[in-house]
């Protein structure tokens, strides 16, 4: 009887570790556009569940958190710094004294390195600028959050990030169009709205960035975390422009049905 109970506990611990690893937080920390979200998810896990988790999972989460601080110097946005600070605060509130001190030391060292790199970057800025058409082409590969962040870097990047054709592609990627009526925009979450364009206005005359803002406002709360539950993958996945980023069972990601998930649900 005791053997059965012990085996059950071992299986449960293994299941919890597996579920955590499926979140892919360690890998996501290496991607600048996902770094803030990964830090937020680690912060929530530590704040709400760390003390209740098995020791092996606690150790895994702690090491991932330290890795987040070590990667911070490579990040260039205030959102990344704020997320790392939030992670540190959660660790200081939930971790034992020795681990808390180690986390604070790692964060402090990371911030010193980040400031030094930032100074060098400021000196190098302006020495070389990519042509606008090249910038627009590169920005076309970014997800929405990364594009908005890149547009804040400098004036030339802001101009490229506001390219009308670029935002038309983003609008179509997020919302698509009903095949029967070109003036109906079909949203990702099975909601239809009347398009912003009367039938006599061509796509070239539309301010696509403004149109996207107005259409996105209605669903922004649902997609803020960039996470969702994919029925095809049967797991929490990253969303790429509201779609599952995975490719499994030989099917492309467009065929995966996803439901938005908040940070707390993740």
N, C-alpha and C positions, 0 to 999 in steps of 0.2 A: 504493500500500500504506500509506504513511504517512498519506494522507488518510483512508483507511478506519479506521485505528486512532484517529486524532484524532476523527473523527465518533462512533466508538463510545464514547470517553471522555466526549464532550460529552453524549451521550444518557444515559450512566450517571449523570452529575452531575445532569442534569435529572430523572431518575427518582428520585434520592435526595431532591432538594428537594421533589418532588411528594409522595413518601411522608411526609416530615416535615410538610408543610403539611396533609395529610389527618388528621394527629393532632389538629389544631385546638387546639393548646396556647395560642396567642395569644388566641383567643376565650375559652377556658376560664379563663384568668387573670382575666377580668373577672367571673366568676361565683364569689362567695365560697365556695360549697359545693364547688366543683371546684378552687379555687385551690391548696390544699395538694397535691393529687394532681398537678396540672400542674407545680408546682415540683419535686416528687419525680421526675417523668418527665424534666424538663429536667436535673436533677441527675445522673440515671443516664446520660443521653445524653452529657453533658459529661465525666463521669468515665470512661466506658468507650469513647467513640468520637470525641470532639472532634478529637483530633490526626490521625485518619485520614480526616476528612471534607474535601470540597472547600471552597475558600475562601469561595465564595458561601453555602454552607450554614452554615459556621462563623459568618459574619457575621449570618445570619438568626437562628441560635440565640443568639448573644450579644445581639442587640437584643431578643429575646423575654425573655431573662433580666433585662436592665436594666428592661424594662417590668414584670416581676414585682415588682421592688423598688419601682418608682414607684407600683404599685397597692397595696402593702402597707399604707399608712396607712388604706385603706378597709376592711381586714379587721379582724374583731373577735375572733378566736379565737387561742388559744395554738398550735393546730395550724398556723395560717397562718404565725405567726412562726417556729415550729420548722422548717417546710418551707423558708421563705426563708433561714434560717440554714444549713440543709443545702445549699441551692443555692449560697450564697456560698462554703461550704467546698469544694465541688466545683470552682467557678470558680477559687478560689485555688490549687487543686492542679493544674489542667490548663491554665490560660490563661497567655499571656505576661505579662510584668511590667506593661506599660502598661494592658492590659485588666483585669488583676487589680486594679490600683489604682483604676481607674474603677468597677469593680463594688463594691469596698469602700466607696468614697465614696458611691455611690448608696444602698447598704444603710444606711450610717450616717445619712444624711439622712432616709431613709424611717423609721427607728426613732425619730428625734427628732420627726418629724411625727406618728407613730403615738402616742407618749406624750402629746403635747399634746392630740390629739383625744380620747384616752382620759380625760384629766382633765376635759375639758368634758362628755363623756358621763356621767361619774360624778356631776357636779353636776346634770345634767338628769334622771338616773334617779330615779324615784319621784314626779316631779311629775305625771305622768299615766299611768294604767294602763288598758289596754283591758279591757272585760268578758271574762269567761272564755269565754263562748260565741263571741265574736268571735275570740279567740285560738285556740280549737280549730278554728274554721272556716279561719283562715289557715294553721294548722299542717297542715291536711289537704292543702295544695298542696305541702308540702315533701317532698323525698326523705328516705330513712331517715337518712342521715348528717347532713343539715341539721336534722332534727327532734331528734335526740339532742343536737346542739350547742346548739340553741335552748333545750332543756330545762335546760341548765346556766346560763342567764343569770341567773335570779332565781327566787324561790319561786313566784310566780304563773305564770310560764312553765313551771316544772317540773310544777305541777298540771295545767295545760292539756295539756302534752306527755305526760301519763300517762292521758289520757282513754281509757276502756275501748273505746268505739265506734271511736275513732281507730285504736287498735291492732288492733281486729278487722278494719278495712278494710286495714290494712297487712299483716296476716297473710294475708288472702285474696288480696291483690295479689301477694305473694311466692309463696305456696304453692298457692293454689286448693284445690279439693276434687274428689275423684273422684266422678263423677256417680252411679256405681253404689252407693257406700257412703259416707254422710255422715261416718262415723267414720274414714275413711282420708284422710290428707293427702297430696296428690301434689306433690312438690317439683319445682322448676324443672329439676333435673338428672337427670330420669328415675329418681328414687329414691322409693320409697314407705315411709312410716312409719305405724304405728298412731297415731291421733289421741290427744291428751291428754284428750279428753272421752269418758266412758262415754255410752252411748246415752240414758240417762235424765237427762242433765244438759243444760239448755238453754244456748244461746249467751250469754244475758244473765248467767248465773251463772259464766261463765268469766273468769279473769284473763287477758285477751288479751295483755297486755304480757309477762307471765311465760311464757305459752305460746309467744309468738314467740321470746323469748330462747332457750328450750330447743330449739325447732325450728331456729333460725338457727345455733346453735352448731355444728351438724354441717356447715354449708356456708360458714361465715364466712371461712375461709381462701381459698376460691375467689372470693369476691366483694369482697374488701377493696379492690382497686384500682378498682372501679367501671368497669372496662374489659372489653371482650369482643370476640371476632371474630364479625361478623355474616356469615353465608353469603349472605344476600340482598343486602347492600351490598358484600360481598367486601372488607371493610376493618375496621380497628380502630375501634370506636365506643364512645361513652359508654353505660353501662347506666343505665336509669331503673327502679328497683325490679326489677332483674334482667332487664329487657327492653331491646332496642335502642331508642335514643332517636330514631333517624331515621325518616322516612317517605319511602320511595322506591318507584318503580314503581307508584304509586297504591295501595299497600297500607299498612294500619295497622301500627304497630310490633309489635303482638302476633303478627303472622304471621312476623316475622323470627326465625329460629333463631340463637341466640348461644351461644358457648362462652366461659366466663370466661377472662380473660387477666391474668397477673401484670404488675407494673411492668416486670420484666426482659423479658417476652415482648413487651410493647408496644414 
